[in-house]
């Protein structure tokens, strides 16, 4: 017999709602980070994630990532 992938009281959309919640939090964090950067650099930041207390910022090209690395402390 196959195991049930979802508990009876849990809908499959719960996972999608959790993903949407995480994406919204990441969007808010990205806006906060962009507000701390110069406008020309902020325009090239496309996504941010946090894992183990460290933020990873994604840019639209490696050139802008290199500029961010140069600015970090």
N, C-alpha and C positions, 0 to 999 in steps of 0.2 A: 504494500500500500504506500501511497505517496503521502508525505507530510503536508499539512496545510501551510502555505506560504504566509498567511496572515491570520492573526487571531480573529475570532468571530466578531469581537467588538471593534476591531481596527479596520478601517477602510483602506484600500490601496492608495487612495489619494493622500493619506497622511504623509507618505514619503515625499510626494510631490510638494506638499505644503511646506515640509521641512526644508526642502531644497530651495523653494521660493523665499522662505524666511532667511536662509543663509545668504542667498544672492542679494537680497535687500540690505542686509547688514554689511556685506562687502561693498555695495554701491555707496552706502553712507560713509564707510571708512575711506573709500577712494575719494569722495568729495572732500573729506577732512584733510587728507594727504595733499590733494591738489591745491587746497587753500594755503598750505604751508610752503608751496613751491613757487618759483618764478613762473609767470604766465607761459613763457615759451617752453619751459620744461613740462609744466602741468598738462599742456595740450597733447603731449605724447604719452602720457600715462593712461593705460587702458584697463587695468585690473589690479586688485590687491587681495592677497589672502593672508591669513594669520595661522601659523602652526607652531605650537610649543612656545608661544609668546613672542615669536619673531614674525615680522611682516615681510612679505615678498611682494615687490612692486613690479608689474609687467609693463613694458613699453612697446611701442609699435615698431621699434627697430633697435638693433644692437648699439647704434651710435648714441641714442638717448640713454640706454642702459649704462653705457660707459660714462656718460656725463653724471648720472646719478651716483655711480660708484666713486667718482672723483669727489663728489660733494659729501659723501657719508663721513661720519666721525669715527 
